[in-house]
Structure formats: structure tokens, C-alpha cells
Amino acid sequence: MDTDKLGEDLLRACLPALCLPEWEELPLPQRSQRRRLARIADRVARHPRLQELAAPGLQDTVATIVKRGRLLHAAQRVDRNPYKVPALAGDLAITSSDAGKLAQLLDLVVALPRPTAVHRPSSFDGAAPTPKEMLSSDTRVQALAALACNPHLKQDLITGVLDQLHPVEVQWLSAYDEVPAWLRQAAGAYASAHPDNDLPYVVSDDELDAVTDPEAVMQGWLDAVAHHQGAFFHQVEYAVLHSRHRTEALLRQLPADTVLSCHQEPVAVEALLRVCGDDADRWQAVLRDLTARPDSDETFGQFLDRHSARQPVTH
């Protein structure tokens, strides 16, 4: 229901149900109270008027949930899911008034894995990418922006961690309206004073023509995304795959199934000819691999080495 259409008296009458009191004594408190917090935060996010009307009862309940479920302790575990900390930060950012717990959560957010960034123009119109498009993940900075919206967390704690973020994360904070104005301004000033001169730029073949060592430039792209998978990595790998400046040394680092399935250009032909030659058994082995489910973790170099090491069959 759209709560904007409800009168204040009626909305206040609904407040006792907001915090799901029937969930309070459920077993497995770490799991049940975390889900309870998520449900409450979802309700507050969808109906912002509840945030003011329900205080301080809402904040007291959230404090109890965090304590009973030991939610911050669970988030600190070494084996924690990297998505659990940002999710908890988002939920507490709109429900909690505990400055101490919010500060602890800020430390956990900043300690999340640092993302990678690559400047790669749009494949559709060549437009410059946004900070969100440059980052391998903006989950960490989104969580930080959410915490910054909580008035109980001191602003200097947020601005004090800007130097621990990736420069493009700082650009992200200066670029989007969901970030509080004071933080956008602080991030913009920090970004201007600390330009990112090491950001890899994915450029076109025409631009690579003017470079002394195109292979070294493209190697820099691959090094920048070496520990990432998914769409972020694929955009870089396809830029290498379809470049006329590609070399076998570069292709060897790409996933084997990506190189072998490239139909636009026969990029793998020369390497396969050199490995298999006129050995029919090796060609049969390659064919079996091509028709089987590919090993997504195998690089093209590992694929070639595996078939090179295959002993010829004597007749």
C-alpha cells in the first residue's frame, strides 16, 4: 500500500506491526533476527514516513535485534560472504541510531575487497563511462553512501576513509544524487586533489596504432582485471580478442572457450595448426574438447599446453 495516502493517525495505528514482534523469540537468532531486520528495513525503505513516526521504538527494536542476533559479530567472521556486510550496512543505515555500531559497520565496509577499475568507452556509442561502469563492483561504495545518509554517524568518519577507497569509488561518491550533498562535495574535492593517473584505459585499434608497444598496453588491461570474472572481465577480454594488435601471448591468458568460440575471426587457427600439425589423433582430441562442456577455468594457454603434451599414438 502507498502509505502517502494514509492519514497519520491510521499509519500510527499500524506501527506496532512494523517491527514484527512475533519474530522476537524465534530460534536460531542469528538467522531469524537478521531476516527480521531485513523485513523491517524493507518496510521503512518503501514507506519513508515510518522512519520518523516509528522512532524511538523502531531504533530500540533494531538495537535489540542487533544484540540478540549478534549481527555485527557474524559480519566480522573470516568466512563472511562479501555481500552480507553491504546488505547489513544498507539495512542499519535506515533503521539504526546507534553511532557506535554504525561506526563499527563502516570499518567492516571499508575492509571489504578493493574493486578494480578500467576506463572503457561504451561499445554502443563510444561515450565516456560513468564511475559505476568503470568499477568491477560498486557494492562497497554503495554501502558507504547508504551509511553516510544516517544522521547519527559522524561525517568526519566517512570523509576520513576516502583515502582508503579506489579513486574511482571516490569519483562515484561525487557523481550520484543518492549521495548526501556534503559527501559529494568532499569526494569531489578529494578527487580533484588526488587524480588517478594509473587507471588503465581500453582504447580502440586506431589509438593503439600510435602506441609504441600495443601488446604492453593490452597486457596492462589484462593485469588490471586478472582477479575478476563476469561482465567486467569479459568486456576487457573481448577488446583484446578482437584487436588486430593481439598476440598469442595475450590470447593464452584468455579463457579457452572464449578464444575457441570466436567465429568472427579464426584467432585460434594458427596456434592449433602448430600444436596439432598433421597428427590426426591430436585433432580428434581437440574436436572432442570442442564438442564437450568447456572448462570455464582453463585458459587458452593451458588448453594448448595440454594438447601439446599429449603423446602421439603409434600405429
C-alpha positions in Angstrom: 0.0 0.0 0.0 1.1 3.6 -0.7 1.4 5.0 2.8 1.3 8.5 1.4 -2.4 8.0 1.0 -2.9 7.1 4.7 -3.7 9.6 7.4 -1.2 9.9 10.1 -3.5 8.5 12.8 -4.1 5.4 10.8 -0.5 5.0 10.0 0.4 5.3 13.7 -2.1 2.6 14.5 -0.1 0.3 12.2 3.2 0.9 13.9 3.1 -2.0 16.4 3.2 -4.4 13.5 6.2 -2.7 11.8 8.9 -4.4 13.9 7.5 -7.9 13.7 7.3 -8.5 17.4 6.2 -12.1 16.8 9.7 -12.8 15.5 11.4 -11.8 18.7 11.8 -15.2 20.3 12.3 -17.3 17.2 15.1 -19.9 17.4 18.4 -19.5 15.5 18.5 -15.8 16.4 21.5 -15.0 14.2 19.5 -16.1 11.2 15.9 -15.1 12.3 16.9 -11.7 13.6 18.8 -10.9 10.5 15.8 -11.7 8.4 13.6 -9.7 10.7 15.9 -6.7 10.3 15.8 -7.1 6.6 12.0 -7.1 6.6 11.8 -4.0 8.8 14.3 -2.2 6.7 12.4 -3.0 3.5 9.2 -1.6 5.0 10.9 1.6 6.1 12.6 2.0 2.7 9.3 1.6 0.9 7.4 3.9 3.3 9.9 6.6 4.4 7.3 8.2 6.7 7.7 5.3 9.1 11.3 6.3 9.8 10.2 9.4 11.7 6.8 8.1 13.0 8.2 4.9 14.5 11.2 6.4 16.3 12.3 5.8 19.0 10.5 2.4 19.2 12.0 1.4 15.9 15.5 2.2 17.0 15.2 0.4 20.3 13.9 -2.7 18.5 16.7 -2.6 16.0 19.3 -2.3 18.8 17.8 -5.4 20.4 17.8 -7.3 17.1 21.5 -6.5 16.5 22.4 -7.6 20.0 20.3 -10.8 20.1 21.3 -11.8 16.7 25.0 -10.8 17.2 24.8 -9.4 13.7 28.0 -7.4 13.8 29.9 -10.4 15.2 28.5 -12.6 12.4 29.6 -10.0 9.8 33.2 -10.0 11.2 33.7 -13.7 10.6 36.7 -14.5 8.3 34.5 -16.7 6.1 31.8 -14.0 5.7 30.0 -13.6 2.4 31.3 -10.3 0.9 27.7 -9.3 0.1 26.4 -9.7 3.7 28.3 -6.7 5.0 26.9 -4.3 2.4 23.4 -5.7 2.9 23.6 -5.2 6.7 25.0 -1.7 6.2 22.1 -0.8 4.0 19.5 -2.1 6.5 21.0 -0.5 9.5 21.6 2.8 7.7 17.9 3.5 7.6 16.9 1.9 10.9 19.6 2.4 13.5 20.5 5.3 15.7 23.5 3.6 17.4 26.5 5.7 16.3 29.0 3.2 17.8 27.5 0.2 15.9 27.3 2.3 12.7 31.0 3.2 13.1 31.9 -0.5 13.5 29.9 -1.3 10.4 31.7 1.5 8.5 35.0 -0.2 9.3 33.7 -3.5 8.0 32.6 -1.9 4.8 35.9 -0.2 4.2 37.7 -3.5 4.9 35.8 -5.2 2.0 37.9 -6.2 -1.0 39.0 -3.2 -3.1 37.5 -3.2 -6.5 39.3 -2.8 -9.8 38.6 -0.1 -12.3 39.2 0.2 -16.1 38.2 3.1 -18.3 36.5 1.5 -21.3 34.2 3.6 -23.6 30.7 2.4 -24.4 30.7 -0.3 -27.1 27.5 1.3 -28.5 28.3 5.0 -28.9 31.8 5.4 -27.6 30.6 7.6 -24.8 32.8 8.0 -21.7 32.0 5.5 -19.0 30.4 6.5 -15.7 32.2 5.6 -12.4 29.7 2.8 -12.0 30.6 1.4 -15.4 34.4 1.7 -14.7 34.3 -0.3 -11.4 34.4 -4.0 -11.2 31.9 -3.6 -8.3 30.4 -0.6 -6.7 28.9 -2.7 -3.8 31.3 -1.3 -1.3 30.9 2.4 -2.2 27.1 2.0 -2.3 27.1 0.7 1.3 29.3 3.6 2.3 26.9 6.1 0.7 24.0 4.4 2.5 25.7 4.8 5.8 26.5 8.4 5.0 22.8 9.1 4.8 22.4 8.2 8.5 22.5 11.4 10.6 23.8 9.5 13.7 27.1 8.6 12.0 29.7 11.4 12.3 30.5 12.9 8.9 34.3 13.1 9.6 34.3 9.3 10.0 33.1 9.0 6.4 35.4 11.6 4.9 38.3 10.1 6.9 38.1 6.9 4.8 38.2 8.5 1.4 41.9 7.8 1.2 41.2 4.1 1.6 38.9 3.9 -1.4 39.7 3.3 -5.0 40.0 6.7 -6.8 37.1 5.7 -9.0 35.0 4.9 -5.9 35.7 8.5 -4.8 34.5 9.7 -8.2 31.4 7.6 -7.7 30.7 9.4 -4.4 31.0 12.8 -6.2 28.8 11.8 -9.1 25.4 10.5 -7.9 22.4 12.2 -6.3 21.9 9.3 -3.8 25.0 10.5 -2.0 24.4 13.3 0.6 25.5 16.7 -0.7 28.2 17.2 1.9 29.8 13.9 0.9 29.5 14.7 -2.8 31.3 17.9 -2.2 34.0 16.3 -0.1 34.6 13.5 -2.5 34.8 15.9 -5.4 37.4 18.0 -3.7 39.4 14.9 -2.8 39.2 13.5 -6.3 40.4 16.9 -7.7 43.4 16.9 -5.3 44.2 13.2 -5.9 43.9 12.4 -9.7 44.1 8.8 -10.7 47.0 8.6 -13.1 47.2 4.8 -13.1 43.7 4.0 -14.4 44.1 1.6 -17.4 42.3 2.9 -20.5 40.8 0.5 -23.0 41.3 2.2 -26.3 40.5 1.4 -30.0 42.8 -0.1 -32.5 43.2 3.2 -34.2 44.5 4.6 -31.0 46.8 1.6 -30.4 48.3 2.3 -33.9 50.0 5.3 -32.4 51.4 3.4 -29.4 55.0 2.1 -29.5 54.1 -1.2 -27.8 50.4 -2.1 -28.2 50.9 -5.5 -26.6 52.2 -4.0 -23.4 49.2 -1.7 -23.3 46.8 -4.6 -23.7 48.7 -6.6 -21.1 48.1 -3.8 -18.7 44.3 -4.2 -19.3 44.5 -7.9 -18.6 46.6 -7.4 -15.5 44.1 -4.9 -14.2 41.2 -7.4 -14.3 43.2 -10.6 -13.6 41.3 -11.3 -10.4 37.9 -10.6 -11.7 35.3 -12.5 -13.6 31.9 -11.8 -15.1 30.9 -8.9 -17.4 33.6 -6.6 -16.2 36.3 -9.1 -17.3 34.6 -10.1 -20.4 34.5 -6.5 -21.8 38.2 -6.3 -21.5 39.0 -9.8 -22.8 36.8 -9.2 -25.9 38.7 -5.9 -26.5 41.9 -7.9 -26.7 40.3 -10.8 -28.6 39.0 -8.6 -31.4 42.0 -6.3 -31.6 44.3 -6.6 -34.7 47.2 -6.0 -32.3 46.5 -9.2 -30.3 49.4 -11.6 -29.9 49.4 -15.3 -29.0 50.9 -14.3 -25.6 47.8 -12.2 -24.9 45.4 -14.8 -26.2 47.0 -17.5 -24.0 45.7 -15.6 -21.0 42.1 -15.5 -22.1 39.6 -18.3 -21.3 40.0 -21.2 -23.7 36.2 -21.3 -24.5 36.2 -17.6 -25.4 39.1 -17.9 -27.8 37.9 -21.2 -29.4 34.3 -19.9 -29.9 35.3 -16.7 -31.6 33.5 -17.0 -35.0 34.2 -13.5 -36.4 37.9 -14.2 -36.8 39.9 -17.5 -36.7 42.1 -16.3 -33.9 43.0 -19.8 -32.7 43.8 -21.4 -36.0 47.5 -20.7 -36.2 48.1 -21.9 -32.7 46.1 -25.1 -33.3 47.9 -25.8 -36.6 51.2 -25.5 -34.8 50.2 -27.8 -31.9 48.4 -30.5 -34.0 50.1 -30.3 -37.3 49.2 -33.4 -39.3 48.6 -35.5 -36.2 45.1 -36.8 -36.7 44.8 -38.1 -33.1 45.6 -34.6 -31.7 42.9 -33.1 -34.0 40.5 -35.7 -32.7 41.3 -34.8 -29.1 40.8 -31.1 -29.9 37.5 -31.9 -31.6 36.3 -33.9 -28.5 37.1 -30.9 -26.3 35.3 -28.5 -28.6 32.1 -30.6 -28.5 32.3 -31.3 -24.7 31.3 -28.8 -22.0 34.2 -26.4 -21.7 36.3 -26.0 -18.5 35.5 -22.3 -17.7 38.7 -22.0 -15.6 41.1 -23.2 -18.3 43.0 -20.6 -20.3 43.7 -20.9 -23.9 47.4 -21.3 -23.0 46.6 -24.2 -20.7 44.5 -25.7 -23.5 47.3 -25.5 -25.9 49.9 -26.9 -23.4 47.6 -29.8 -22.6 47.3 -30.8 -26.2 51.0 -30.2 -26.9 51.9 -32.6 -24.1 49.6 -35.3 -25.5 51.7 -38.2 -26.6 51.2 -39.2 -30.3 49.6 -42.6 -30.8 51.9 -45.1 -32.6 50.3 -47.5 -35.0 
